[in-house]
Amino acid sequence: MDCIGCDQGIVDLAIGPDSTLYIAQEFRGLLIKEATGAESSRSGMLDGVTVTPDGAIFVLDRASFTPGNVLQVVDTGYINFNTADDGLEVSTFYDITADTSGIIWIGCDLGLISFDGETFELKAGLDRAVFNVVQTNTGDIWVRPSNAHPARWTGTEFESTNDRFPPTLFQLDAFDVADEGVLWGSSSLRGIFIDDFSGTEATQVDATIYGFEDASPFIRRILVDAKNRIWMTGDFGFALKLEKQGSTTSLRDPLAEAQPLQIFPNPARETVQITLPQSISRASEVELRIYDLTGKPVLERTIAPSQGQQNLTLHDWPPGVYHILLRQQNNYWRSKLLHY
């Protein structure tokens, strides 16, 4: 198991044509790790990163007060492009990827947008937010829409896979498509799903067979690289590499030993109280992070150990399941909150 950029708030990663690894970090910019082992970085607040076949690097900008900024990384800094220049008022970016021809595909609150380096275009027929965008080795573009399962963009319309997943499964948290069109997906409530489309439905897999101690770990991002290796990012921004599909030893969740976190009430409607564990050290601060089911952070806060409890008001939170994560140095606590 390789762990790269751990504890740096990873939100996305991409692999360049020369095997350089690009890691987008929420508040620490872009980490660039070359195949030679050399590392460099760019400052910024990012929501995503992708690399075109010719090595051009594009990132989604979070820092700007003007929503809709897509930045191209160049030697002198960034070149800025904005979706509003083509009449698309984007409020929130979720994902970005480049296809084999160099077209940039962006998932956002409006849906799926393509960018050819000059013009942004919204693809019709989806009418909902897109949280993930991936491209297969055959050139197909797949998306993970809001409140729906992955769909394939045919070039003229979207083909849904809703009928291939259990009706009780609300949506996947992350997915990608490997060689020969095999779809890998994860659900924080139901574990890992694999679908080679040879049968009538996707196969549900217990995540413990891949080395996780939790059958349903929270995985924010799945990426399949050119060598068919499965990369995953999850709670508190770790990056894991599964060298061989089906391995039982090469992948392990760094949070597998996380202790349960006490929250009350649960389910909660208006407020919830988080009790800091008695085992917390008084010598250093505690990080509190809460994510929704899409993996999007809804709260990030630093807590003094002496506070003992945290009371959160839920009035502005949409109903759903939330992941509550507490970290102090190398110690972790977590819980799932049902807000109704």
C-alpha positions in Angstrom: 0.0 0.0 0.0 1.3 3.4 -0.9 0.1 6.5 0.9 1.0 9.8 -0.9 0.2 13.2 0.3 -1.5 11.9 3.4 -3.2 14.4 5.7 -3.0 17.1 3.1 -6.7 17.4 2.4 -6.7 15.6 -1.0 -9.7 16.3 -3.1 -8.6 14.9 -6.5 -5.7 13.4 -8.3 -4.6 12.8 -11.9 -1.8 11.0 -13.7 0.0 12.5 -16.6 1.3 10.8 -19.8 4.8 10.6 -18.2 3.4 9.0 -15.0 3.7 12.2 -13.1 1.1 12.3 -10.3 -0.9 15.5 -9.7 -2.6 15.9 -6.4 -5.2 18.6 -5.8 -5.4 19.7 -2.2 -8.2 21.8 -0.8 -6.1 24.5 0.8 -2.5 23.7 -0.1 -2.7 23.9 -3.8 -1.3 21.4 -6.3 1.3 18.8 -5.4 3.3 17.4 -8.3 5.2 14.1 -7.8 7.3 13.1 -10.8 8.1 9.5 -11.6 11.7 10.3 -10.7 10.6 11.1 -7.2 11.1 14.8 -7.5 8.3 16.9 -6.0 7.0 20.5 -6.5 3.9 22.4 -5.7 1.7 25.3 -6.7 -0.3 27.4 -4.3 -4.1 27.8 -4.4 -7.4 26.4 -3.2 -8.5 23.6 -5.6 -11.5 21.4 -6.2 -10.1 19.2 -9.0 -7.2 18.5 -11.4 -6.8 16.8 -14.8 -4.1 16.4 -17.4 -4.6 16.2 -21.2 -2.7 13.6 -23.4 -0.2 16.3 -24.4 0.5 17.2 -20.7 -1.5 20.3 -20.3 -2.7 20.7 -16.6 -6.1 22.1 -15.7 -7.5 22.7 -12.2 -10.8 23.8 -10.8 -10.4 27.0 -8.8 -12.0 27.4 -5.3 -10.2 30.5 -4.1 -11.7 33.1 -6.5 -14.7 35.2 -5.5 -16.0 34.7 -9.1 -17.4 31.2 -9.5 -16.8 29.2 -12.7 -13.0 29.6 -12.9 -11.1 26.9 -14.7 -7.3 27.4 -14.6 -4.6 26.1 -16.9 -1.2 25.6 -15.1 1.7 27.2 -16.9 5.3 28.0 -15.9 4.4 31.5 -15.0 1.3 30.7 -12.9 -2.2 30.2 -14.2 -4.3 31.1 -17.3 -7.9 31.8 -16.3 -11.0 30.7 -18.2 -14.5 31.3 -16.9 -17.8 29.5 -17.8 -19.7 32.8 -17.6 -18.0 34.0 -20.7 -20.2 31.5 -22.6 -23.4 32.2 -20.6 -23.0 29.4 -18.1 -23.4 30.7 -14.5 -21.8 27.8 -12.6 -22.0 28.0 -8.8 -20.2 24.8 -7.8 -17.6 22.6 -9.5 -17.5 18.9 -8.6 -15.1 17.1 -11.0 -12.9 17.6 -14.1 -11.3 15.2 -16.6 -9.6 15.3 -20.0 -10.4 12.9 -22.8 -8.0 11.4 -25.4 -8.5 14.3 -27.8 -7.7 16.9 -25.2 -11.4 18.0 -24.6 -12.0 19.0 -20.9 -15.1 17.6 -19.3 -16.5 19.3 -16.1 -19.1 18.1 -13.6 -20.9 21.0 -11.9 -24.2 22.1 -10.5 -25.6 22.7 -14.0 -24.7 19.2 -15.3 -21.9 18.1 -17.7 -19.9 20.8 -19.5 -17.3 20.4 -22.2 -14.4 22.8 -22.9 -12.2 22.7 -26.0 -9.8 25.4 -24.8 -12.0 28.2 -26.2 -15.7 27.5 -25.6 -17.7 26.0 -22.7 -20.8 23.9 -23.7 -23.5 22.4 -21.4 -24.7 19.0 -22.6 -28.5 18.7 -22.8 -30.6 15.9 -21.5 -29.5 15.4 -17.9 -31.0 18.4 -15.9 -29.2 17.6 -12.7 -25.8 18.2 -11.0 -22.9 16.0 -12.0 -20.5 14.9 -9.2 -18.0 12.7 -11.1 -16.8 12.6 -14.8 -14.6 9.8 -16.1 -13.3 8.6 -19.4 -12.8 4.9 -20.4 -9.9 3.6 -22.5 -12.3 3.4 -25.4 -13.1 7.1 -25.2 -16.5 6.9 -23.6 -17.5 9.7 -21.1 -19.3 8.5 -18.0 -20.9 10.7 -15.3 -22.3 10.3 -11.8 -25.3 12.6 -11.6 -27.1 13.8 -8.5 -29.7 11.3 -7.1 -28.9 8.8 -9.9 -26.4 6.1 -10.9 -23.7 6.5 -13.5 -24.7 7.4 -17.0 -22.8 7.2 -20.3 -22.7 10.2 -22.7 -23.0 8.8 -26.2 -22.2 12.1 -27.9 -25.9 13.0 -28.3 -27.7 11.7 -25.1 -27.2 10.1 -21.7 -27.6 6.3 -21.2 -28.5 5.5 -17.5 -27.5 2.5 -15.4 -30.1 3.0 -12.7 -31.7 -0.4 -13.3 -28.3 -2.2 -12.6 -28.2 -1.2 -8.9 -30.4 -2.1 -6.0 -33.5 0.1 -5.8 -32.6 0.9 -2.1 -29.2 2.3 -3.1 -29.7 6.0 -3.4 -26.5 6.7 -5.3 -22.8 5.9 -5.5 -20.2 8.0 -3.7 -17.5 7.5 -6.3 -16.8 5.4 -9.5 -14.5 4.9 -12.4 -14.4 2.6 -15.4 -11.5 0.2 -15.9 -10.3 -1.9 -18.9 -12.9 -3.5 -21.1 -15.6 -1.2 -19.6 -15.6 -2.7 -16.0 -17.2 -0.1 -13.7 -15.9 0.2 -10.1 -18.2 2.1 -7.7 -18.4 2.6 -4.0 -21.3 3.4 -1.5 -20.6 4.5 2.0 -23.6 2.4 3.1 -23.3 -0.6 0.9 -19.6 -1.1 0.1 -17.9 -1.6 -3.3 -19.8 -2.5 -6.5 -18.2 -3.9 -9.7 -20.1 -4.2 -13.0 -18.7 -5.7 -16.2 -22.1 -5.5 -17.8 -22.1 -9.2 -18.6 -25.1 -9.9 -16.3 -28.3 -8.2 -15.4 -26.9 -6.1 -12.5 -23.8 -4.8 -10.7 -22.1 -7.1 -8.2 -21.9 -5.9 -4.6 -18.5 -6.7 -3.0 -17.6 -6.5 0.7 -14.7 -4.1 1.0 -12.9 -6.2 3.6 -11.7 -8.6 0.8 -9.5 -5.7 -0.3 -7.9 -5.2 3.1 -10.4 -2.7 4.7 -11.6 -3.6 8.1 -14.8 -1.6 7.4 -17.1 -3.4 4.9 -18.3 0.0 3.7 -15.4 2.6 4.0 -16.1 6.1 2.9 -14.3 6.5 -0.5 -14.4 10.0 -2.0 -12.7 9.2 -5.3 -11.9 6.2 -7.4 -9.4 6.5 -10.3 -8.2 3.7 -12.7 -4.9 4.5 -14.3 -3.4 3.4 -17.7 -1.9 0.3 -16.0 -5.4 -0.7 -14.6 -4.3 0.1 -11.0 -7.2 1.2 -8.8 -6.5 4.4 -6.8 -8.8 5.6 -4.0 -9.0 8.7 -1.8 -11.2 8.8 1.3 -11.6 10.1 4.8 -9.2 12.9 5.6 -7.6 12.8 2.2 -5.6 9.6 2.1 -4.5 8.1 -1.2 -4.4 4.3 -1.6 -3.2 2.2 -4.5 -4.6 -1.3 -5.3 -2.0 -2.9 -7.5 -4.0 -5.9 -8.5 -7.7 -6.2 -8.8 -8.9 -8.9 -6.3 -5.9 -8.6 -4.0 -6.6 -9.2 -0.3 -3.3 -7.7 1.0 -2.2 -4.7 -1.0 -4.9 -2.2 0.2 -5.6 -1.1 3.7 -7.7 1.8 5.1 -5.5 4.1 7.4 -8.7 4.8 9.3 -9.5 1.1 9.9 -8.6 1.6 13.6 -10.7 4.7 14.0 -12.7 4.7 17.2 -16.4 5.4 17.3 -17.4 9.0 17.9 -20.3 9.8 20.3 -23.0 12.0 18.8 -26.6 12.7 20.1 -29.3 12.5 19.0 -28.9 10.3 15.9 -31.0 10.6 13.8 -31.2 14.3 14.3 -33.5 17.0 12.9 -32.5 20.4 14.3 -29.3 20.0 16.4 -26.7 17.4 17.1 -24.1 17.3 20.0 -20.7 15.8 19.4 -18.8 14.7 22.5 -15.0 14.8 22.3 -13.5 11.5 23.4 -11.9 11.4 26.9 -8.8 9.9 25.3 -8.1 13.1 23.4 -4.8 14.7 24.4 -4.9 18.2 25.8 -1.6 19.1 24.1 -2.8 19.7 20.5 -5.9 20.9 18.6 -8.5 18.6 17.1 -9.8 18.7 13.5 -13.5 18.3 12.9 -14.7 17.6 9.3 -18.1 16.7 8.1 -18.9 15.4 4.5 -22.1 14.8 2.7 -22.7 11.6 0.7 -21.1 13.2 -2.4 -17.9 13.6 -0.5 -18.3 17.4 -0.4 -17.1 19.0 2.8 -20.0 20.8 4.6 -18.1 21.8 7.7 -14.4 22.1 8.7 -13.4 23.3 12.1 -10.5 23.3 14.5 -11.5 22.5 18.2 -9.6 23.1 21.4 -9.5 19.8 23.4 -10.8 21.7 26.5 -14.1 22.4 24.8 -15.4 18.9 25.5 -18.5 19.2 23.3 -19.6 20.7 20.0 -23.2 21.7 19.3 -24.1 21.9 15.6 -27.3 23.5 14.1 -28.6 21.5 11.2 -31.3 23.9 9.9 -29.4 24.8 6.7 -28.3 21.2 5.9 -30.3 19.1 3.4 -31.7 15.9 4.8 -29.4 12.9 4.3 -26.5 10.9 5.7 -23.3 12.8 6.8 -19.9 11.5 7.7 -18.5 13.1 10.9 -14.7 12.7 11.2 -12.5 13.8 14.1 -8.7 13.7 14.0 -5.9 14.6 16.4 -2.5 13.9 14.9 -2.6 10.1 14.0 -5.7 9.3 16.1 -9.1 9.2 14.4 -12.8 9.0 15.5 -15.8 8.8 13.1 -19.5 8.4 13.0 -22.4 8.6 10.5 -25.2 11.1 11.2 -28.7 10.7 9.7 -30.3 14.2 9.4 -34.0 14.2 8.5 
